[in-house]
Amino acid sequence: MAEPLLQVKDLKTNFYTEEGVVQAVAGVSYDIQPGEIVGLVGESGCGKTVSALSILRLIPNPPGKIVSGEIIFDGEDVIKMDEEEVRHIRGNKIGMIFQEPMTSLNPVLTIGRQLTETLELHLKMDRRAATQRAIELLEMVGIPEAKGRIHDYPHQFSGGMRQRVMIAMALSCNPKLLLADEPTTALDVTIQAQILELLTRLTKELGTAVIVITHNLGVVARYADRVFVMYAGKVIESATAAELYANPRHPYTLGLLKSVPRLDEIRKEKLDPIEGMPPDLIHLGAGCPFYPRCRFHVDRCKEENPPLLTVAEAHHSACWEWERVARVAKSPEPAPA
């Protein structure tokens, strides 16, 4: 296998508040190969977005700080870079599609200026060449009459069109890695499908690796090659998308799958939601953070947080009872109460 484009090793990012230290990312490790699409999945507050922002060193300080770990991108540790080196990577070698395009685009600058600024900075284009490239980018992402609309402002675009502009901005310098943070959250399902198909097609054409950050399991099933499930700031299960959906090995992953309606099965009973709330990241105990919500827990879970265990080829789960989870996942019987 080729050398990974990105390796995140035991990354820890904290936020220092008056109430205490929030362990937003508590030792995350994952990698991504060139041209691969990887999904980061989990509930809100599990650390997905913070881990992505850490890659670009965009954690606001104060109150946030990358405490330890390594972020090896293209053979270099981003954490050890100075600010000038990191600025050269942002928007150039690593692009990011932020969660809400209306708040990410500058309302007082035209769409064209927001596109040409990056091209002039990183690719050293003059204004005329950058403008022509900006028009090409808008056409590439499906903006009609791009030559005229390049002079419009963000409020003159619909939500789906603004998201397309964000994709154009993120891909403008042909980055090696694209971070897509909930790229379709505010869009209706039809536009969601169009945006995701567009993103997949463009990244394949450009050979760009993609990390899709989402809580939408349908997005992951359709578009991701591999999946990392996060909970309480850690990766608690990882596998290929096909393997994860067919053979979940963590109670949290199983709970996520059972709480989503499926069109490929006959509806027999009500959906089975995960009870309880995510843990307080200020007061994490020594045991498994999912313990209070888990239907499979044993005494050991309360005292000892399991590491990622190898449960099958290229499949890892941070659960002491993963074999029980596997049996229930294959059985039509409900999980233990």
C-alpha positions in Angstrom: 0.0 0.0 0.0 1.2 3.5 -0.8 2.3 5.9 1.9 -0.7 7.7 3.4 -1.3 11.3 2.3 -2.4 12.2 5.8 -1.6 10.5 9.1 -3.2 11.7 12.3 -1.5 10.2 15.3 -2.9 10.4 18.8 -4.1 13.9 18.3 -5.4 15.7 21.4 -7.1 19.1 21.3 -8.5 20.8 24.4 -10.5 23.9 25.1 -9.8 25.7 28.4 -13.0 27.1 29.9 -14.1 28.5 33.2 -15.9 25.2 34.0 -12.8 23.1 33.2 -10.8 21.5 30.4 -13.0 20.2 27.5 -11.2 17.2 25.9 -12.7 17.8 22.5 -10.3 15.5 20.7 -8.9 12.9 23.1 -6.3 10.9 21.2 -7.6 10.4 17.6 -5.6 8.4 15.1 -6.5 7.8 11.5 -5.0 8.0 8.0 -6.1 8.6 4.4 -4.6 7.5 1.1 -4.3 9.7 -2.0 -7.6 9.8 -3.9 -9.5 8.1 -1.1 -12.8 9.2 0.4 -13.0 8.7 4.1 -16.1 9.4 6.3 -15.9 10.7 9.9 -19.2 9.9 11.6 -20.7 10.6 14.9 -23.2 12.7 16.9 -22.7 16.5 17.3 -20.0 17.2 19.8 -18.0 14.0 19.3 -15.0 15.8 17.9 -15.3 15.5 14.2 -15.1 19.1 13.2 -12.4 20.0 15.8 -10.2 17.2 14.5 -10.5 18.6 11.0 -9.9 22.1 12.1 -6.8 20.9 14.0 -5.4 19.6 10.7 -5.4 23.1 9.3 -4.3 24.6 12.7 -7.6 26.7 12.8 -8.3 26.0 16.4 -8.9 29.4 18.1 -6.3 30.1 20.8 -7.5 30.9 23.4 -9.5 28.9 24.4 -8.4 26.0 22.2 -5.0 24.3 21.9 -3.6 21.3 20.2 -2.0 19.6 23.2 -0.1 16.7 21.6 0.0 14.3 18.7 1.2 14.4 15.1 -0.5 15.5 11.9 1.7 14.1 9.1 0.6 15.6 5.8 2.6 14.8 2.7 5.5 13.7 4.8 5.6 16.8 7.1 4.2 17.4 10.6 1.8 20.3 10.4 2.0 20.8 14.2 5.7 21.6 13.9 5.3 24.1 11.0 5.5 27.8 11.6 2.6 30.1 10.7 3.9 31.0 7.2 4.3 27.3 6.3 0.8 26.5 7.5 -0.7 29.5 5.5 1.0 28.1 2.4 -0.9 24.8 2.9 -4.3 26.2 3.8 -6.5 26.6 0.7 -3.6 25.4 -1.5 -2.6 21.8 -0.6 -5.5 21.3 1.8 -9.0 22.8 0.9 -11.9 23.0 3.3 -15.7 23.2 2.7 -17.1 24.7 5.8 -20.4 23.7 7.4 -22.5 26.8 6.6 -21.6 28.6 3.3 -23.5 31.8 4.2 -21.4 32.5 7.2 -18.2 31.3 5.5 -18.5 33.6 2.5 -17.7 37.2 2.9 -21.0 39.1 2.4 -19.3 42.4 1.2 -17.1 40.8 -1.4 -18.2 39.5 -4.8 -18.0 35.8 -5.5 -15.4 36.5 -8.1 -13.1 38.4 -5.7 -13.4 35.6 -3.1 -12.3 33.1 -5.7 -9.5 35.2 -7.3 -7.9 36.1 -4.0 -6.8 32.5 -3.3 -5.6 32.1 -6.9 -3.5 35.2 -6.7 -2.1 34.3 -3.4 -1.2 30.7 -3.9 -0.8 30.3 -7.7 0.6 33.8 -8.3 -1.9 34.5 -11.1 -2.5 38.1 -12.3 -6.0 39.5 -12.0 -7.1 38.7 -15.5 -5.9 35.1 -15.4 -7.4 34.6 -11.9 -10.7 35.9 -13.1 -10.8 33.6 -16.1 -9.9 30.7 -13.8 -12.7 31.7 -11.4 -15.2 31.6 -14.3 -14.0 28.1 -15.2 -14.3 26.9 -11.6 -17.9 28.2 -11.4 -18.7 26.5 -14.7 -17.1 23.3 -13.4 -19.4 23.2 -10.3 -22.5 23.9 -12.4 -23.1 27.6 -11.8 -25.1 28.8 -14.9 -24.1 32.0 -16.7 -20.8 32.0 -14.6 -19.3 34.9 -16.6 -22.1 37.2 -15.4 -22.6 35.8 -11.9 -19.0 36.2 -10.9 -19.9 39.8 -10.1 -22.7 38.8 -7.8 -22.6 38.7 -4.0 -23.3 35.7 -1.8 -26.9 36.8 -0.8 -27.8 36.7 -4.5 -27.2 32.9 -4.6 -29.4 30.1 -3.3 -28.2 27.7 -0.6 -27.2 25.1 -3.1 -25.5 27.6 -5.3 -23.5 29.0 -2.4 -22.4 25.5 -1.5 -21.2 25.0 -5.1 -19.2 28.2 -4.8 -17.6 26.8 -1.6 -16.7 23.7 -3.5 -15.2 25.8 -6.3 -13.2 27.8 -3.7 -11.9 24.6 -2.0 -10.9 23.0 -5.3 -9.5 26.2 -6.9 -5.8 25.3 -6.3 -6.2 21.6 -7.0 -5.5 20.5 -3.4 -4.3 17.1 -2.5 -6.7 16.9 0.4 -10.2 18.2 0.9 -12.0 18.5 4.2 -15.8 18.6 3.8 -17.5 19.6 7.0 -21.2 18.6 6.8 -21.2 19.8 3.2 -25.0 19.2 2.7 -26.5 19.8 6.1 -28.7 22.9 5.2 -29.8 21.6 1.8 -32.8 19.6 0.7 -32.3 16.0 -0.3 -32.3 16.6 -4.1 -29.6 19.3 -3.8 -27.7 17.1 -1.3 -27.5 14.3 -3.9 -26.4 16.8 -6.6 -23.7 18.3 -4.5 -22.3 14.9 -3.3 -22.3 13.5 -6.9 -20.5 16.7 -8.0 -18.0 16.5 -5.2 -17.3 12.8 -5.9 -16.8 13.4 -9.6 -14.5 16.4 -9.2 -12.3 14.7 -6.7 -11.9 11.6 -8.8 -11.0 13.8 -11.8 -8.5 15.7 -9.8 -7.2 12.8 -7.7 -8.0 14.6 -4.5 -8.4 12.7 -1.2 -11.5 13.7 0.8 -12.6 13.6 4.5 -16.3 13.9 4.7 -17.5 14.9 8.2 -21.1 14.0 8.7 -23.7 12.4 10.9 -25.6 11.3 7.9 -25.0 7.5 7.5 -26.6 7.5 4.1 -23.9 9.8 2.8 -21.2 7.6 4.2 -22.7 4.4 2.8 -22.9 5.8 -0.8 -19.7 7.8 -1.1 -17.1 6.7 1.4 -14.4 4.1 0.9 -13.6 3.8 4.6 -15.4 5.0 7.8 -14.1 6.2 11.2 -16.8 6.4 13.8 -16.1 8.9 16.6 -17.5 9.2 20.1 -16.3 11.5 22.9 -13.3 12.7 21.0 -12.0 9.3 20.0 -12.3 6.9 17.1 -14.3 3.9 18.4 -14.7 1.9 15.2 -13.1 1.8 11.8 -13.6 -0.3 8.7 -14.4 -0.1 5.0 -17.9 1.3 4.5 -19.2 -2.1 3.2 -17.8 -4.0 6.2 -19.0 -1.5 8.8 -22.6 -1.5 7.6 -22.7 -5.3 7.2 -20.8 -6.2 10.4 -20.9 -3.4 13.0 -18.7 -4.3 16.0 -19.3 -1.5 18.5 -22.6 -0.8 20.3 -22.6 2.8 19.3 -22.2 2.0 15.6 -25.0 -0.6 15.9 -27.2 2.0 17.7 -26.6 4.5 14.9 -27.5 2.0 12.2 -30.7 0.8 14.1 -31.9 4.4 14.6 -31.9 5.1 10.8 -34.8 4.1 8.6 -33.9 1.7 5.7 -35.6 1.3 2.3 -34.1 -2.1 1.6 -35.9 -3.8 4.5 -39.6 -4.3 5.4 -40.6 -2.0 8.2 -41.5 -4.3 11.1 -41.1 -2.2 14.2 -40.3 1.3 15.5 -36.8 2.6 15.1 -34.5 1.9 18.1 -32.9 5.2 19.2 -29.8 5.4 21.4 -31.0 6.4 24.8 -29.2 9.0 26.9 -26.9 11.9 26.1 -23.3 12.2 25.0 -20.9 12.4 28.0 -19.6 15.6 29.6 -16.2 16.1 28.0 -14.9 18.0 31.0 -15.6 15.1 33.4 -14.7 11.9 31.5 -14.1 8.9 33.7 -11.5 6.2 33.4 -13.9 3.7 31.7 -15.6 3.6 28.3 -17.3 6.9 27.7 -20.3 5.1 26.0 -20.8 3.0 29.2 -23.8 4.9 30.6 -25.7 4.5 27.3 -24.6 1.0 26.4 -26.8 -2.1 26.5 -23.9 -4.5 26.3 -21.8 -3.1 29.2 -20.1 -5.2 31.8 -18.2 -4.2 35.0 -14.9 -4.0 33.1 -16.3 -1.2 30.9 -16.8 1.1 33.8 -13.2 0.8 35.0 -11.2 0.4 31.8 -11.5 2.2 28.5 -10.8 -0.3 25.7 -8.3 0.5 23.0 -9.0 -0.1 19.3 -9.0 -3.9 19.0 -8.6 -5.8 15.7 -11.8 -7.7 15.2 -11.4 -8.6 11.5 -9.1 -7.7 8.6 -8.9 -3.9 8.4 -11.7 -3.7 11.0 -11.1 -2.3 14.5 -13.5 -1.7 17.4 -12.9 -0.1 20.9 -15.3 -2.5 22.7 -14.6 -5.3 25.2 -17.9 -7.0 24.2 -17.5 -6.7 20.4 -18.3 -10.4 19.9 -21.7 -10.0 21.6 -22.3 -7.0 19.4 -21.5 -9.0 16.4 -24.0 -11.8 17.3 -26.8 -9.3 17.9 -26.0 -7.4 14.7 -26.5 -10.7 12.8 -29.6 -11.7 14.8 -33.2 -10.4 14.3 -33.5 -10.3 18.1 -33.4 -6.9 19.9 -30.3 -5.9 21.7 -30.1 -6.5 25.5 -32.0 -4.0 27.5 
